[in-house]
Amino acid sequence: MPTTILNGAEIAYDDIAPPGPAERTILLLHGFASNRNEGWKRTGWYQGLGRRGFRVIAMDQRGHGESARFHDPADYGRETLAADALALLDHLGVRAPEVFGYSMGTRTAMQMALDAPDRVNNLMLGGVGGKLFDPPQANAHGESIVTAMNAEDPASIRTEFLRSFRQFADEQGEDRQALAAFSQAQSPALDRAALGRLDMPVLVVAGAGDDLAGDPEALARVFPHGRGVTLPGCDHFSAIPHAALKATVLDFLDGMLDDDFPPFE
């Protein structure tokens, strides 16, 4: 397991060369309570991308997997996560890869594009959509991701999607206190106008049953070169391993989804 110290945190990552010459490089950013092994390796992304000639870089974002697990919300925040990702690219000598984030990872990916637009070739955002800019809604049971992570018994969590996240975190052996601190980190709202000035091609894709995301097309319209895709038969959790998501991402990178912009520099 390779690790390196980035911005004062030990970050675990994989850097996998394809069977033949590497034609392209992609950075994968997992979702909340997940990690590089569960989000990308076990679900077949390493193998599928490798067969297509990609050098695959995947990191455990701080607070997750085998990376540093802090219990102070001040150690997390979107700009810090993006800085970790950019520092990892520097460490590995990568200039401008394709960047694919899922769920929480989309926020890291978007912040990377805002902070260093010349470092992101194509931007892919999965498990997110028009609800990104919705104001936070009060939970009917007064529960939050923090209370879910701190609950003694997962069965006591009354909100289904929060219980799902808690069960997923337990299955992965994640540090629940670190995840609770992660959820309490303060980050400024994503700037819709600044996102609207990004020049790179952007794919927004989510399952038709993903109630957390909303309509991908609604978010894609924020970007000058955005394309939204809805995956039938998928929800927030089932989309990641689904062949339809892999096919959509690869079609986007091959320039098959839209002729209005080139897929590569």
Buried (B, 14 or more C-beta within 10 A) or exposed (E): EEBBEBBEBBBBBBBBEBEEEBEBBBBBBBBBBBBBBBBBBEBBBBEBBBEBEBBBBBBBBBBBBBBBBBEEBEBBBBBBBBBBBBBBBEBBEBEBBBBBBBBBBBBBBBBBBBBBBEBBBBBBBBBBBBBBEEEEEEEEEEBBBBBBBEBEEBEEBEBEBBBBBBBBBEEBEBBBBBBBBBBBBEEEEBEEEEBEEBEBBBBBBBBBBBEBBBBBBBBBBBBBBBBBBBBEEBBBBBBBBBEBBBEBBBBBBEBEBBEEBEBEE
